[in-house]
Amino acid sequence: MKTPLQLLAAALLLASSAAAQTLPAAQVPAAVTATFRHAYPQVAQVTWEKEGVNYEAGFKQGAAVLSVLITPAGKLVETETGLAPSQLPVLVRQALARQYNAYRVTEAAKIVSAGTGRVVYEAEISQGRQHRDVLFTADGQPVAR
């Protein structure tokens, strides 16, 4: 039987691969891989994707499922850590219940900006075949993309 964390990891990998272009490591610029290896030298398995102009590395660290976004020049943009929806801050869960009560939270993550340290929480919500991502601060305030 799979644990909730294993299911979350699989869902995050599937969702991210559906929206981004998967790349072989050989197609990732050297500056990007150097930044990643410097920040996470112990990670052996990484999945690379192209997200807009940037590169996203998806990997596991211990039990956590993470991804980092890196510019082509090798600047770290953000780090995203997958969460079970129940691990979202209480005020975020309350805001979701108020603003999206007809939706179900299917995925969640904590996103930390590398430049500012700003933390936002992402929830993928769904209703039928409709899926969308919404962002909140820890105190439940919506964040525009």
N, C-alpha and C positions, 0 to 999 in steps of 0.2 A: 504494500500500500504506500502511495506517495504521501509525503508530508505536505502541509500547506506551503512551506517554503519552497519545496521542489516544484510544486504546481505553479507558484508565483514566478519562479525563475523561468520555467518553460513558457509561461504566458508572456513575460517580459521579452524574452528572446524572440518569440513568434511575432509579437506586436511590433517590435522594433524592426524586424526584418521585413515586415510587410510595408512599412513606410519609408524605408531607407534602402540604399543600394549596397549589397554585400560586396566586399572587396577581398581579393587575395592579399596577403601581407606584402607581397612584392610590389603592389600598386600603391602602397602607403608611403608618402614622402619620408625620407630619412629623418628630417627634423621632428616629424610627428612621432615616429617610433622611438626616437631618442628621448623625447619628453616623457613618453609613456614608460619606457624602461627605467628612466631615472626616478620617476615617482613610484613605480610598482615593480621593482626588480625581482621580486619573488613570484610574480605571476607567470605561469608557464603557458596557459591556454588563453588566447584572446581572439575575439571575433571582431573584425574591422568592417565598418560601414561608412558610407559617405552620407553625410547629413547636410544638405545644402552645399556650401563651400568647405565646410569643416569635416573632420574625421572623428568617428565615434568608436571607441574601444569598449567592447562588452566583455566582462569577465566576472569570475567569482573570487572572493577573498574570504576564506573561511566559509561561513554559512551565508554570507551576504552576497547579493547579486548587485554588481555595480556597472556603471558606464561612465566614461569621461569623454568630454568633447574637447578637441584640440584643433587649433587653426592650422592651415598648411605651413605656416612659419614656425610651428611648434609651441605656440602659447596655449596653456591650459585655460579653457573657458569655464567649464563647470564639471561638477561631479554629481552623479545621480545614484542614489542608493534605493533599491527596491524595498518596499514595505508591504506588509499585509494591510489591507484597508483598516483593520481594527487598530493598527499602530499609528494612524494619523492622529495628530493632536485633537483633543476633545473639541476645541472651538472650531476646528476645520470640519470635523464630523458633524457638528451641530449646523454649521453653515451649509454643508451639503444636504443635510436633511431638510433644511428650510427652503433652499433655493432649487434643489433638484430632487424633491421627494418622490417623483415618479420614475426616477432613474436608479440604477443599481451601480455601485462602485465595483468595478471589475479589477482594477489595478491601482497601485499607489506608489509614490516615490517621494523622497526628500532630495531636493536639488540645492546644491551649494555653489554659488558663483565664486570662481577662483579669484577674480579681481577685487570683489568687495566683501566676500564672506556672507553675503545676503542669502538667507535660507527661504525657500518657498516649498510648498507641498503641492504635488501634482496628483490628481485623481482622474483616472479614466472612468467615465461614466457611460452607461449604455441603457438604452430603452429600445427593445426590439432589435432592429438592425442598425440603429443609430448609435454611433460611438463618438465621443469627443473627450478631449482633455481639458480640465479646468485647473487653474492654479490659485493657491491661497497662501497668505502669510500665516504664521503660527497662531495668530489671534483671530483667524477666520475671515480676514478681509480678502476679497477677490483681487487677483493680479491680472492685468491685461497682458497678453502676449506681445 
